[in-house]
Amino acid sequence: MLRSDTFSYTVQARCTPQEAAALLSDLTRQGELHPLIVRVRRLPPRPGAQASYVISDRLAAGPLRFRTSYQADVLISEDDEIVMVARQWPATTVRNHTRLRGEPDGLVRIDVEITLTAPAPLFRYAFRQAQAAHLALATRLGAALDRPGETPPTT
């Protein structure tokens, strides 16, 4: 039996939607942001994908440390929307739907929705790991995209 749940986050950065989309849709650059990724290797695109990758993560379960690999496909990569799907054995998928919108004063708003589906026995662990990793990514994303020398407005 599979379980599924969704979480989301929003990041604002001082850049263009095109700059944000370029970073977010190039998974070879995700090692800069994603705390679990240790290696990304580009593959020939799978049918229906604009780009495909094999990604290796370093995970922990209590005192155990282990690596796992999975395939990820970029299905849509536009200046205002990115859709990616990652698949891992057994029957685990992560769908990332990112929307980008330019805002006043040179800011871009990045809204990310992550949906994880996994077998019930693995679901809680996988969801916690995905949520923690993506929220850590969110804290790094703004700094990676902000243009040097420009300060985002305070509210």
DSSP file with accessible surface (Angstrom, degrees, kcal/mol):
  #  RESIDUE AA STRUCTURE BP1 BP2  ACC     N-H-->O    O-->H-N    N-H-->O    O-->H-N    TCO  KAPPA ALPHA  PHI   PSI    X-CA   Y-CA   Z-CA
    1    1 A M              0   0  196      0, 0.0   119,-3.0     0, 0.0     2,-0.3   0.000 360.0 360.0 360.0 133.6    0.0    0.0    0.0
    2    2 A L  E     -A  119   0A  97    117,-0.3     2,-0.3   118,-0.1    90,-0.1  -0.715 360.0-160.1 -97.8 147.2    1.3    3.4   -1.0
    3    3 A R  E     -A  118   0A 112    115,-3.0   115,-2.3    -2,-0.3     2,-0.3  -0.913   8.1-169.5-120.2 154.6    1.0    6.7    1.0
    4    4 A S  E     +A  117   0A  69     -2,-0.3     2,-0.3   113,-0.2   113,-0.2  -0.995  10.8 163.5-144.9 144.7    1.3   10.2   -0.3
    5    5 A D  E     -A  116   0A  81    111,-1.9   111,-2.5    -2,-0.3     2,-0.3  -0.973  20.0-140.0-155.6 165.1    1.5   13.7    1.2
    6    6 A T  E     +A  115   0A  56     -2,-0.3     2,-0.3   109,-0.2   109,-0.2  -0.940  13.6 179.2-131.3 145.4    2.6   17.1    0.1
    7    7 A F  E     -A  114   0A  14    107,-2.3   107,-3.0    -2,-0.3     2,-0.3  -0.945  10.9-165.6-136.7 162.8    4.5   20.1    1.6
    8    8 A S  E     -A  113   0A  83     -2,-0.3     2,-0.3   105,-0.2   105,-0.2  -0.953   8.1-175.1-145.2 163.4    5.3   23.4    0.1
    9    9 A Y  E     -A  112   0A  23    103,-2.1   103,-2.9    -2,-0.3     2,-0.4  -0.974  14.3-141.1-154.3 161.8    7.5   26.5    0.6
   10   10 A T  E     -A  111   0A  70     -2,-0.3     2,-0.4   101,-0.2   101,-0.2  -0.989  14.5-174.8-129.6 138.0    8.1   29.9   -0.9
   11   11 A V  E     -A  110   0A  14     99,-2.4    99,-3.2    -2,-0.4     2,-0.4  -0.979   9.0-156.7-129.6 142.1   11.4   31.7   -1.4
   12   12 A Q  E     +A  109   0A  96     -2,-0.4     2,-0.3    97,-0.2    97,-0.2  -0.966  18.1 172.4-116.5 140.3   12.0   35.2   -2.6
   13   13 A A  E     -A  108   0A   0     95,-1.9    95,-2.6    -2,-0.4     2,-1.3  -0.980  40.1-113.3-143.5 154.8   15.3   36.3   -4.3
   14   14 A R  E    S+A  107   0A  23     -2,-0.3   133,-1.6   128,-0.3     2,-0.3  -0.743  82.1  83.3 -91.3  90.8   16.7   39.3   -6.0
   15   15 A C  S    S-     0   0    4     -2,-1.3    -2,-0.1    91,-0.7   131,-0.1  -0.927  82.4 -79.5-165.7-175.9   17.1   37.9   -9.5
   16   16 A T     >  -     0   0   42     -2,-0.3     4,-2.2   129,-0.1     5,-0.2  -0.645  36.4-115.3 -95.2 159.0   15.1   37.3  -12.7
   17   17 A P  H  > S+     0   0   27      0, 0.0     4,-3.1     0, 0.0     5,-0.2   0.886 118.5  57.1 -57.4 -34.2   12.7   34.3  -13.1
   18   18 A Q  H  > S+     0   0   97      2,-0.2     4,-2.2     1,-0.2     5,-0.1   0.902 106.4  47.6 -64.5 -41.3   15.1   33.2  -15.9
   19   19 A E  H  > S+     0   0   85      2,-0.2     4,-1.8     1,-0.2    -1,-0.2   0.919 114.3  46.9 -65.4 -42.3   18.1   33.1  -13.5
   20   20 A A  H  X S+     0   0    0     -4,-2.2     4,-2.8     1,-0.2     5,-0.2   0.931 112.5  49.5 -64.6 -44.6   16.1   31.2  -10.9
   21   21 A A  H  X S+     0   0    3     -4,-3.1     4,-2.4     1,-0.2     5,-0.2   0.895 107.4  55.1 -62.7 -39.4   14.7   28.7  -13.5
   22   22 A A  H  X S+     0   0   51     -4,-2.2     4,-0.6    -5,-0.2    -1,-0.2   0.916 113.5  41.0 -60.9 -43.1   18.2   28.1  -14.9
   23   23 A L  H >< S+     0   0    3     -4,-1.8     3,-0.7     1,-0.2     6,-0.2   0.946 117.6  46.2 -69.1 -47.9   19.5   27.1  -11.4
   24   24 A L  H 3< S+     0   0    9     -4,-2.8    -2,-0.2     1,-0.2    -1,-0.2   0.795 112.8  47.8 -71.0 -29.0   16.5   25.1  -10.4
   25   25 A S  H 3< S+     0   0   20     -4,-2.4     2,-1.0    -5,-0.2    -1,-0.2   0.580  94.7  79.4 -90.9  -7.4   16.1   23.1  -13.6
   26   26 A D    X<  -     0   0   43     -3,-0.7     3,-2.0    -4,-0.6     4,-0.2  -0.806  60.3-172.9-100.1  95.9   19.8   22.1  -13.8
   27   27 A L  G >  S+     0   0   12     -2,-1.0     3,-1.3     1,-0.3     4,-0.4   0.711  77.3  73.4 -68.4 -15.5   20.1   19.2  -11.4
   28   28 A T  G 3  S+     0   0   67      1,-0.3     3,-0.4     2,-0.1    -1,-0.3   0.772  98.8  50.1 -65.2 -20.2   23.9   19.1  -11.8
   29   29 A R  G X  S+     0   0   93     -3,-2.0     3,-1.4    -6,-0.2     4,-0.3   0.477  84.4  89.9 -93.6  -3.0   23.9   22.3   -9.7
   30   30 A Q  G X>  +     0   0   14     -3,-1.3     4,-3.6     1,-0.3     3,-1.6   0.746  70.0  73.8 -70.3 -20.7   21.6   21.0   -6.9
   31   31 A G  G 34 S+     0   0   42     -3,-0.4    -1,-0.3    -4,-0.4    -2,-0.1   0.797  90.5  60.7 -60.3 -24.7   24.6   19.7   -5.0
   32   32 A E  G <4 S+     0   0  113     -3,-1.4    -1,-0.3     1,-0.1    -2,-0.2   0.753 122.7  18.8 -67.7 -26.3   25.2   23.4   -4.1
   33   33 A L  T <4 S+     0   0    3     -3,-1.6    -2,-0.2    -4,-0.3   107,-0.2   0.746 104.2  80.2-116.4 -40.5   21.8   23.6   -2.4
   34   34 A H    ><  -     0   0   15     -4,-3.6     3,-0.6     1,-0.1    -1,-0.1  -0.671  62.1-151.8 -85.4 119.8   20.5   20.1   -1.5
   35   35 A P  T 3  S+     0   0   55      0, 0.0    -1,-0.1     0, 0.0    23,-0.1   0.686  90.7  47.6 -69.4 -16.4   22.0   18.8    1.7
   36   36 A L  T 3  S+     0   0   30     21,-0.1    22,-2.5    93,-0.1     2,-0.2   0.710  85.2 102.1 -95.4 -21.6   21.7   15.1    0.9
   37   37 A I  E <   +B   57   0A  20     -3,-0.6    20,-0.3    20,-0.2     3,-0.1  -0.454  31.7 163.9 -72.7 130.1   23.1   15.1   -2.7
   38   38 A V  E     +     0   0A  47     18,-3.0     2,-0.3     1,-0.4    19,-0.2   0.566  68.1  14.5-114.5 -19.2   26.6   13.8   -3.1
   39   39 A R  E     -B   56   0A 142     17,-1.5    17,-2.8     2,-0.0     2,-0.4  -0.965  53.6-170.0-158.7 140.7   26.7   13.2   -6.9
   40   40 A V  E     -B   55   0A  32     -2,-0.3     2,-0.4    15,-0.2    15,-0.2  -1.000   7.8-174.9-132.4 129.6   24.6   14.1   -9.9
   41   41 A R  E     -B   54   0A 114     13,-2.7    13,-2.7    -2,-0.4     2,-0.2  -0.992  21.4-131.8-127.1 126.4   25.2   12.5  -13.3
   42   42 A R  E     -B   53   0A 134     -2,-0.4    11,-0.3    11,-0.2    -2,-0.0  -0.553  24.4-168.7 -76.7 141.1   23.4   13.6  -16.5
   43   43 A L  E     -B   52   0A  35      9,-3.1     9,-0.8    -2,-0.2     3,-0.1  -0.795  38.2 -80.7-117.7 165.8   21.8   10.9  -18.7
   44   44 A P        -     0   0  110      0, 0.0     7,-0.1     0, 0.0    -1,-0.1  -0.431  67.8 -90.3 -60.2 140.9   20.3   11.0  -22.1
   45   45 A P        -     0   0   75      0, 0.0     3,-0.1     0, 0.0    28,-0.1  -0.308  39.8-128.5 -60.0 134.5   16.8   12.3  -21.7
   46   46 A R    >   -     0   0   93      1,-0.2     3,-2.5    -3,-0.1     5,-0.0  -0.412  47.8 -70.4 -72.8 160.8   14.2    9.6  -21.1
   47   47 A P  T 3  S+     0   0  135      0, 0.0    -1,-0.2     0, 0.0     3,-0.1  -0.276 125.6  15.1 -54.5 129.9   11.1    9.7  -23.4
   48   48 A G  T 3  S+     0   0   76      1,-0.3     2,-0.3    -3,-0.1    -2,-0.0   0.374 106.4 108.1  87.0  -4.8    8.9   12.7  -22.4
   49   49 A A    <   -     0   0   16     -3,-2.5    -1,-0.3     1,-0.1    26,-0.2  -0.810  58.6-154.2-107.3 147.7   11.7   14.4  -20.4
   50   50 A Q  S    S+     0   0   95     24,-3.2     2,-0.3     1,-0.3    25,-0.2   0.752  88.3   3.0 -83.0 -29.3   13.8   17.4  -21.3
   51   51 A A  E     - C   0  74A   6     23,-1.1    23,-2.8    -7,-0.1    -1,-0.3  -0.978  66.8-159.7-154.5 148.2   16.7   16.2  -19.1
   52   52 A S  E     +BC  43  73A   0     -9,-0.8    -9,-3.1    -2,-0.3     2,-0.3  -0.972  12.4 178.7-134.0 150.3   17.4   13.1  -17.1
   53   53 A Y  E     -BC  42  72A   3     19,-2.4    19,-2.2    -2,-0.3     2,-0.5  -0.965  28.3-135.9-144.7 157.4   19.8   12.4  -14.2
   54   54 A V  E     -BC  41  71A  26    -13,-2.7   -13,-2.7    -2,-0.3     2,-0.4  -0.986  31.7-167.4-112.0 127.9   21.0    9.8  -11.8
   55   55 A I  E     -BC  40  70A   5     15,-2.9    15,-2.0    -2,-0.5     2,-0.5  -0.951  10.8-154.7-120.9 136.2   21.4   11.3   -8.3
   56   56 A S  E     -BC  39  69A  15    -17,-2.8   -18,-3.0    -2,-0.4   -17,-1.5  -0.938  13.6-169.5-110.2 130.6   23.2    9.8   -5.3
   57   57 A D  E     -BC  37  68A  13     11,-3.0    11,-2.0    -2,-0.5     2,-0.6  -0.850  19.3-136.6-113.8 153.9   22.2   10.9   -1.8
   58   58 A R  E     + C   0  67A 128    -22,-2.5     2,-0.3    -2,-0.3     9,-0.2  -0.959  33.6 179.0-108.9 119.9   23.8   10.3    1.6
   59   59 A L  E     - C   0  66A  19      7,-3.3     7,-2.4    -2,-0.6     2,-0.4  -0.752  17.5-149.3-118.7 166.0   21.2    9.4    4.2
   60   60 A A  E     - C   0  65A  31     -2,-0.3     2,-0.4     5,-0.2     5,-0.2  -0.991  10.9-176.1-136.0 141.6   21.1    8.4    7.8
   61   61 A A  E >  S- C   0  64A  41      3,-2.4     3,-1.9    -2,-0.4    -2,-0.0  -0.875  72.3 -56.1-134.4  98.4   18.8    6.2    9.9
   62   62 A G  T 3  S-     0   0   63     -2,-0.4    -1,-0.1     1,-0.3     0, 0.0  -0.441 123.1 -15.3  63.1-130.8   19.9    6.4   13.5
   63   63 A P  T 3  S+     0   0  122      0, 0.0     2,-0.3     0, 0.0    -1,-0.3   0.613 118.1  99.4 -79.6  -9.8   23.6    5.4   13.6
   64   64 A L  E <   -C   61   0A 120     -3,-1.9    -3,-2.4     2,-0.0     2,-0.4  -0.595  53.3-167.3 -82.4 136.0   23.5    3.9   10.1
   65   65 A R  E     +C   60   0A 169     -2,-0.3     2,-0.3    -5,-0.2    -5,-0.2  -0.974  18.2 160.0-118.6 135.8   24.8    6.0    7.2
   66   66 A F  E     -C   59   0A  81     -7,-2.4    -7,-3.3    -2,-0.4     2,-0.3  -0.980  32.1-126.0-152.6 160.6   24.1    4.8    3.6
   67   67 A R  E     -C   58   0A 152     -2,-0.3     2,-0.3    -9,-0.2    -9,-0.2  -0.844  22.2-175.1-107.9 149.8   23.9    6.0    0.1
   68   68 A T  E     -C   57   0A  31    -11,-2.0   -11,-3.0    -2,-0.3     2,-0.3  -0.974   9.1-151.3-139.7 151.7   21.0    5.7   -2.3
   69   69 A S  E     +C   56   0A  65     -2,-0.3    20,-0.3   -13,-0.2     2,-0.3  -0.928  16.5 170.0-124.6 151.6   20.6    6.5   -6.0
   70   70 A Y  E     -C   55   0A  31    -15,-2.0   -15,-2.9    -2,-0.3     2,-0.4  -0.963  31.1-111.7-152.4 163.3   17.5    7.5   -8.0
   71   71 A Q  E     -CD  54  87A  69     16,-2.1    16,-3.2    -2,-0.3     2,-0.4  -0.833  28.1-169.0-101.0 141.9   16.6    8.8  -11.4
   72   72 A A  E     -CD  53  86A   4    -19,-2.2   -19,-2.4    -2,-0.4     2,-0.4  -0.988   2.7-163.3-131.6 139.4   15.2   12.2  -11.9
   73   73 A D  E     -CD  52  85A   3     12,-2.7    12,-2.2    -2,-0.4     2,-0.7  -0.979  16.4-142.1-123.3 134.9   13.6   13.7  -14.9
   74   74 A V  E     +CD  51  84A   3    -23,-2.8   -24,-3.2    -2,-0.4   -23,-1.1  -0.877  25.4 173.5 -90.3 112.8   12.9   17.4  -15.8
   75   75 A L  E     +     0   0A  53      8,-2.7     2,-0.4    -2,-0.7     9,-0.2   0.824  67.2  20.4 -91.2 -38.1    9.5   17.3  -17.5
   76   76 A I  E     + D   0  83A  58      7,-1.7     7,-2.2     2,-0.1    -1,-0.3  -1.000  59.6 174.9-133.5 131.9    8.9   21.0  -17.9
   77   77 A S  E     + D   0  82A  34     -2,-0.4     2,-0.3     5,-0.2     5,-0.2  -0.792  23.2 142.0-139.9  93.0   11.5   23.8  -17.7
   78   78 A E        -     0   0  100      3,-3.0     3,-0.3    -2,-0.3    -2,-0.1  -0.781  63.8-102.7-122.9 169.7   10.1   27.2  -18.5
   79   79 A D  S    S+     0   0   79     -2,-0.3   -58,-0.2     1,-0.2     3,-0.1   0.717 123.0  32.0 -67.0 -19.7   10.8   30.6  -17.0
   80   80 A D  S    S+     0   0  100      1,-0.3    20,-1.9    19,-0.1     2,-0.3   0.459 124.5  32.8-116.4  -3.1    7.6   30.5  -15.0
   81   81 A E  E     - E   0  99A  58     -3,-0.3    -3,-3.0    18,-0.2     2,-0.4  -0.970  50.3-176.7-157.8 137.8    7.3   26.7  -14.2
   82   82 A I  E     -DE  77  98A   0     16,-2.6    16,-3.2    -2,-0.3     2,-0.4  -1.000   6.4-172.5-133.3 132.3    9.4   23.7  -13.6
   83   83 A V  E     +DE  76  97A   4     -7,-2.2    -8,-2.7    -2,-0.4    -7,-1.7  -0.996  10.1 172.1-127.0 126.7    8.1   20.2  -13.1
   84   84 A M  E     -DE  74  96A  17     12,-2.4    12,-2.9    -2,-0.4     2,-0.4  -0.967  14.7-161.9-130.9 149.4   10.4   17.3  -12.1
   85   85 A V  E     -DE  73  95A  18    -12,-2.2   -12,-2.7    -2,-0.3     2,-0.4  -0.999   4.1-164.8-132.6 130.0    9.8   13.7  -11.0
   86   86 A A  E     -DE  72  94A  17      8,-2.8     8,-2.2    -2,-0.4     2,-0.4  -0.931   6.5-163.2-112.4 138.8   12.3   11.5   -9.2
   87   87 A R  E     +DE  71  93A  88    -16,-3.2   -16,-2.1    -2,-0.4     2,-0.3  -0.982  11.6 171.6-126.8 134.2   11.8    7.8   -8.9
   88   88 A Q  E  >  - E   0  92A  54      4,-2.9     4,-2.8    -2,-0.4   -18,-0.1  -0.990  36.8 -75.3-140.1 145.8   13.5    5.4   -6.5
   89   89 A W  T  4 S+     0   0  220     -2,-0.3   -20,-0.1   -20,-0.3    -2,-0.0  -0.586 106.8  43.8 -76.4 140.1   13.1    1.7   -5.7
   90   90 A P  T  4 S-     0   0   39      0, 0.0    -1,-0.2     0, 0.0    -2,-0.0   0.377 128.1 -67.1 -96.1 122.3   10.8    0.6   -4.1
   91   91 A A  T  4 S+     0   0   63      1,-0.2     2,-0.5    27,-0.1    -2,-0.2   0.768  86.3 144.9  49.6  38.5    7.9    2.5   -5.6
   92   92 A T  E  <  +E   88   0A  14     -4,-2.8    -4,-2.9    26,-0.2     2,-0.4  -0.916  21.3 175.9-110.1 130.1    8.9    5.9   -4.3
   93   93 A T  E     -EF  87 117A  49     24,-2.6    24,-2.6    -2,-0.5     2,-0.5  -0.981  16.7-162.8-132.0 146.3    8.4    9.1   -6.3
   94   94 A V  E     -EF  86 116A  30     -8,-2.2    -8,-2.8    -2,-0.4     2,-0.5  -0.995   9.4-163.8-125.6 121.4    8.9   12.7   -5.5
   95   95 A R  E     -EF  85 115A 109     20,-2.9    20,-2.5    -2,-0.5     2,-0.5  -0.936   2.6-165.7-108.2 126.4    7.1   15.2   -7.7
   96   96 A N  E     -EF  84 114A  19    -12,-2.9   -12,-2.4    -2,-0.5     2,-0.6  -0.960   6.1-177.1-114.7 117.5    8.4   18.8   -7.6
   97   97 A H  E     -EF  83 113A  18     16,-2.7    16,-2.2    -2,-0.5     2,-0.4  -0.959   9.2-176.4-117.5 111.5    6.2   21.5   -9.1
   98   98 A T  E     -EF  82 112A   2    -16,-3.2   -16,-2.6    -2,-0.6     2,-0.4  -0.920   8.8-167.0-113.2 132.0    7.9   24.9   -9.0
   99   99 A R  E     -EF  81 111A 123     12,-2.9    12,-2.8    -2,-0.4     2,-0.4  -0.965   6.0-162.1-117.4 136.9    6.2   28.2  -10.1
  100  100 A L  E     + F   0 110A   8    -20,-1.9     2,-0.4    -2,-0.4    10,-0.2  -0.955   9.9 177.3-121.6 137.2    8.3   31.4  -10.6
  101  101 A R  E     - F   0 109A 131      8,-2.1     8,-3.1    -2,-0.4     2,-0.2  -0.981  26.6-128.7-143.5 126.7    6.9   34.9  -10.7
  102  102 A G  E     - F   0 108A  45     -2,-0.4     6,-0.3     6,-0.2   -86,-0.1  -0.478  31.0-169.8 -69.8 140.7    8.6   38.2  -11.1
  103  103 A E  E >>  - F   0 107A  46      4,-3.3     3,-0.6     1,-0.2     4,-0.6  -0.792  32.1 -69.8-124.6 171.4    7.6   40.8   -8.5
  104  104 A P  G >4 S+     0   0  103      0, 0.0     3,-1.0     0, 0.0    -1,-0.2  -0.113 112.0  31.5 -58.2 158.8    8.2   44.5   -8.0
  105  105 A D  G 34 S-     0   0  120      1,-0.2     0, 0.0    47,-0.0     0, 0.0   0.752 131.3 -66.1  65.5  26.9   11.7   45.7   -7.1
  106  106 A G  G <4 S+     0   0   38     -3,-0.6   -91,-0.7     1,-0.2    -1,-0.2   0.671  95.1 138.0  75.7  16.4   13.5   43.0   -9.0
  107  107 A L  E <<  -AF  14 103A  16     -3,-1.0    -4,-3.3    -4,-0.6     2,-0.4  -0.623  40.2-152.2 -92.3 153.8   12.4   40.1   -6.8
  108  108 A V  E     -AF  13 102A   0    -95,-2.6   -95,-1.9    -6,-0.3     2,-0.5  -0.984   9.0-144.3-120.7 138.2   11.3   36.7   -8.0
  109  109 A R  E     -AF  12 101A  77     -8,-3.1    -8,-2.1    -2,-0.4     2,-0.6  -0.908  12.4-163.8-102.0 128.1    8.8   34.6   -6.0
  110  110 A I  E     -AF  11 100A   0    -99,-3.2   -99,-2.4    -2,-0.5     2,-0.6  -0.955   4.2-171.7-117.2 111.0    9.5   30.9   -6.1
  111  111 A D  E     -AF  10  99A  37    -12,-2.8   -12,-2.9    -2,-0.6     2,-0.4  -0.934   7.9-170.9-105.4 121.8    6.6   28.6   -4.9
  112  112 A V  E     -AF   9  98A   4   -103,-2.9  -103,-2.1    -2,-0.6     2,-0.5  -0.950  10.5-171.5-119.2 132.1    7.5   25.0   -4.6
  113  113 A E  E     -AF   8  97A  83    -16,-2.2   -16,-2.7    -2,-0.4     2,-0.5  -0.991   7.5-167.3-122.2 123.8    5.2   22.1   -4.0
  114  114 A I  E     -AF   7  96A   0   -107,-3.0  -107,-2.3    -2,-0.5     2,-0.5  -0.951   3.1-171.2-113.3 127.0    6.7   18.7   -3.2
  115  115 A T  E     -AF   6  95A  30    -20,-2.5   -20,-2.9    -2,-0.5     2,-0.4  -0.981   5.6-167.2-119.0 122.6    4.6   15.5   -3.3
  116  116 A L  E     -AF   5  94A   4   -111,-2.5  -111,-1.9    -2,-0.5     2,-0.4  -0.929   5.5-174.6-111.0 134.3    6.1   12.3   -2.0
  117  117 A T  E     +AF   4  93A  31    -24,-2.6   -24,-2.6    -2,-0.4  -113,-0.2  -0.996  19.1 149.7-125.6 131.2    4.6    8.9   -2.6
  118  118 A A  E     -A    3   0A   0   -115,-2.3  -115,-3.0    -2,-0.4   -26,-0.2  -0.982  52.7 -75.5-154.0 160.5    6.2    5.8   -1.0
  119  119 A P  E >>  -A    2   0A  22      0, 0.0     3,-1.5     0, 0.0     4,-1.5  -0.325  52.2-111.7 -58.5 142.3    5.2    2.4    0.4
  120  120 A A  H 3> S+     0   0   38   -119,-3.0     4,-0.6     1,-0.3     3,-0.5   0.849 114.5  55.1 -48.9 -44.8    3.6    2.7    3.8
  121  121 A P  H 34 S+     0   0  124      0, 0.0    -1,-0.3     0, 0.0     4,-0.2   0.811 118.9  34.1 -63.5 -25.6    6.4    1.1    5.8
  122  122 A L  H <> S+     0   0   72     -3,-1.5     4,-2.7     1,-0.1     5,-0.3   0.577  94.9  92.8 -98.5 -12.9    8.9    3.6    4.3
  123  123 A F  H  X S+     0   0    5     -4,-1.5     4,-3.2    -3,-0.5     5,-0.3   0.891  82.3  47.8 -58.4 -51.0    6.7    6.6    4.1
  124  124 A R  H  X S+     0   0  171     -4,-0.6     4,-2.3     1,-0.2    -1,-0.2   0.927 116.6  43.7 -59.6 -45.6    7.3    8.4    7.4
  125  125 A Y  H  > S+     0   0   59     -4,-0.2     4,-2.5     2,-0.2    -1,-0.2   0.956 116.6  46.3 -63.2 -49.4   11.1    8.2    7.1
  126  126 A A  H  X S+     0   0   21     -4,-2.7     4,-2.7     1,-0.2     5,-0.2   0.909 113.5  48.7 -62.5 -41.5   11.1    9.2    3.4
  127  127 A F  H  X S+     0   0   23     -4,-3.2     4,-2.9    -5,-0.3     5,-0.3   0.935 111.7  48.7 -66.0 -44.5    8.7   12.1    3.9
  128  128 A R  H  X S+     0   0  131     -4,-2.3     4,-2.5    -5,-0.3     5,-0.2   0.914 113.6  47.3 -60.5 -44.3   10.7   13.4    6.9
  129  129 A Q  H  X S+     0   0   49     -4,-2.5     4,-2.5    -5,-0.2     5,-0.2   0.936 114.4  46.1 -63.3 -46.1   14.0   13.2    4.9
  130  130 A A  H  X S+     0   0   14     -4,-2.7     4,-2.7    -5,-0.2     5,-0.2   0.927 114.2  47.7 -63.6 -44.5   12.5   14.9    1.9
  131  131 A Q  H  X S+     0   0   69     -4,-2.9     4,-2.4    -5,-0.2     5,-0.2   0.947 113.8  46.2 -64.5 -46.6   10.9   17.7    3.8
  132  132 A A  H  X S+     0   0   64     -4,-2.5     4,-2.1    -5,-0.3    -1,-0.2   0.928 114.8  47.8 -62.1 -43.1   14.0   18.4    5.9
  133  133 A A  H  X S+     0   0    5     -4,-2.5     4,-2.4    -5,-0.2    -2,-0.2   0.931 113.8  45.8 -65.8 -43.3   16.2   18.4    2.8
  134  134 A H  H  X S+     0   0   23     -4,-2.7     4,-2.3     2,-0.2    -1,-0.2   0.862 111.5  51.2 -72.9 -31.3   14.0   20.6    0.8
  135  135 A L  H  X S+     0   0   71     -4,-2.4     4,-1.6    -5,-0.2    -1,-0.2   0.888 110.9  49.3 -71.0 -35.0   13.5   23.1    3.6
  136  136 A A  H  X S+     0   0   28     -4,-2.1     4,-1.3    -5,-0.2    -2,-0.2   0.919 110.0  51.9 -65.7 -41.4   17.2   23.3    4.0
  137  137 A L  H >X S+     0   0    4     -4,-2.4     4,-1.9     1,-0.2     3,-0.5   0.919 105.8  55.6 -57.5 -43.2   17.5   23.8    0.2
  138  138 A A  H 3X S+     0   0   15     -4,-2.3     4,-1.0     1,-0.2    -1,-0.2   0.886 104.1  52.7 -59.6 -38.9   15.0   26.6    0.5
  139  139 A T  H 3< S+     0   0  112     -4,-1.6     4,-0.5     1,-0.2    -1,-0.2   0.814 115.2  41.7 -68.6 -26.7   17.1   28.4    3.1
  140  140 A R  H <X S+     0   0  107     -4,-1.3     4,-2.0    -3,-0.5    -1,-0.2   0.704 100.9  72.4 -87.9 -24.3   20.1   28.2    0.7
  141  141 A L  H  X S+     0   0    0     -4,-1.9     4,-1.9     1,-0.2     5,-0.2   0.918  93.3  51.1 -63.7 -47.1   18.3   29.1   -2.4
  142  142 A G  H  X S+     0   0   10     -4,-1.0     4,-2.4     1,-0.2  -128,-0.3   0.932 112.5  46.8 -57.4 -45.3   17.7   32.8   -1.8
  143  143 A A  H  4 S+     0   0   79     -4,-0.5    -1,-0.2     1,-0.2    -2,-0.2   0.879 110.6  52.9 -66.0 -35.6   21.3   33.4   -1.0
  144  144 A A  H  < S+     0   0   53     -4,-2.0    -1,-0.2     1,-0.2    -2,-0.2   0.828 117.9  37.1 -68.8 -29.7   22.4   31.5   -4.1
  145  145 A L  H  < S+     0   0   18     -4,-1.9    -2,-0.2    -3,-0.2    -1,-0.2   0.728  87.5 106.7 -95.5 -25.7   20.2   33.6   -6.3
  146  146 A D  S  < S-     0   0   45     -4,-2.4  -131,-0.2    -5,-0.2     3,-0.1  -0.321  76.5-115.9 -59.5 133.9   20.5   37.0   -4.8
  147  147 A R    >   -     0   0   68   -133,-1.6     3,-1.8     1,-0.1    -1,-0.1  -0.508  35.6-104.1 -70.3 133.7   22.6   39.3   -6.9
  148  148 A P  T 3  S+     0   0  129      0, 0.0    -1,-0.1     0, 0.0     3,-0.1  -0.275 103.4  20.6 -57.7 138.9   25.8   40.4   -5.1
  149  149 A G  T 3  S+     0   0   85      1,-0.2     2,-0.5    -3,-0.1    -2,-0.1   0.392 100.8 103.5  86.1  -5.0   25.7   43.9   -3.8
  150  150 A E    <   -     0   0   85     -3,-1.8    -1,-0.2  -136,-0.1  -136,-0.1  -0.936  58.1-150.2-113.9 135.0   21.9   44.2   -3.8
  151  151 A T        -     0   0  117     -2,-0.5     3,-0.1    -3,-0.1    -4,-0.0  -0.888  19.2-123.5-104.6 125.6   19.9   44.0   -0.6
  152  152 A P        -     0   0   48      0, 0.0   -46,-0.1     0, 0.0   -47,-0.0  -0.336  40.5 -96.8 -61.0 149.4   16.4   42.6   -0.7
  153  153 A P        -     0   0   59      0, 0.0     2,-0.3     0, 0.0     0, 0.0  -0.330  35.6-126.4 -66.6 149.5   13.8   45.0    0.7
  154  154 A T              0   0  135     -3,-0.1    -3,-0.0    -2,-0.0     0, 0.0  -0.747 360.0 360.0 -95.3 146.6   12.8   44.6    4.3
  155  155 A T              0   0  187     -2,-0.3     0, 0.0     0, 0.0     0, 0.0  -0.880 360.0 360.0-127.3 360.0    9.1   44.3    5.2
